[in-house]
């Protein structure tokens, strides 16, 4: 089940909110939400819900053991628990990939059929990282141990962020599990945020997805250079609105049930560097890697070379986290090398000069160059993320084919028809909402609209009218079309 589906919007969500409203005690709410979360997961993964229950059970006892043990046994339990959790993830997500590489080197045996029956459980990468967060947090701070297995089960399985995050670190939410409230302000904000996310996903991302797939799934000789660019632009917009929209819906749902989830996106395409991009893109994942991998490895405390190596390891892990495929590794390492390059430049005299200069033209020039460099880097790395390495290289060659002579004229003609006025308008809207343009009108923030009730009432009316329109159009689109892809489900 996904948030942007008729079954969720009209049946599961209203029922969950109604039952949650009827429960007055927090422990009763937790029990009900835990059962509902298991039902939500079982809707699409009826078998693997038992795997989740197994993971909750063993990690509950490991958490108690780590909390009560002395130093040596504590470390042994921690390592054992981490190996077990990552072992489960490895089996389902990476074993076939690793064995395929080994067999391709040492044997000609085809193993694909032997592992074709192993289906990747939805959201396993997300909830495994949350489990690890709990175990490590308990190891560091034993007082955080959760003695109520239902509360731990709710943390791991809570349906708003179960499938695609954001990845909630245990120490950020442990108090909310046992003590939270839902008031009118939270509920209203939650509904608003959910509608915004729904609109991003259904009205924008789905349109970009349809166009990107229509172009990029063709043989590369069947479309011209301009459609190669448009196809990848559509995919770059698709993946942003797809994932950020789902995160908005998750954050909104969390508010409706009394939880405050961390933000997961902050206009990443407005970043001025790859470093800045990862402060804005999938924030919960980059924060998780920083806290549970980069810092434990030593961070930047053990010299420049070790810092570079740690960055390399983090981005290698980031690529691998996304999937068992070479293209994800290439994508992750591409970001890693650029991040290392930026860190190297930040220590040079050139960077110091640009950071300290008072020349406005130099600052403006630097800002423009950094934005172009960042957007270009992210854009071209998305090519490998979606298409793979060999196909990605061919696509880049196609994008810079100056001859611009399409070989498949009929397909190109069909693409021209596909790129109609509706798609053009959606492209413009998508490009506008990728960037915080309204920050240029910062003076509006200084106006106290509360002093003018008429102006305030007008703004609120426009806001809620727009949200109602987004909701109506989103539901109408869902009811009239079955095309509703979601990129991050496979991760």
Secondary structure, DSSP 8 states (H G I E B T S, - for coil): --SSSHHIIIIIHHHHHHHHHH--SHHHHHHHHHHHHHHHHHHH-TTTHHHHHHHHHHHHHHHHHHHHS-HHHHHHHHHHHHHHHHHHHHHHHTHHHHHHHHHHHH-----GGGGTT----TTHHHHHHHHHHHHHHHHH-GGG----HHHHHHHHH-HHHHTT-----HHHHHHHHHS----HHHHHHHHHHHHHHHHIIIIIIHHHHHHHHHHHTS-GGGS-HHHHHHHHHHHHHHHHHHHHHHHHHHHHHHHHTT-------S-GGG-SSHHHHHHHSSHHHHHHHIIIIITTTTTTSS-HHHHHHHHHHHHHHHHHHH-SSHHHHHHHHHHHHHHHHHHHHHTSHHHHHHHH---HHHHHHHHHHHHHHHHHHHHHHHHHHHH-HHHHHHHHHHHT-TT---S-HHHHHHHHHHS-HHHHHHHHHHHHHTS-GGGGGGGGGGS-GGG-HHHHHHHHHHHHHHHHHHHHHHHHHHHH------GGGG-
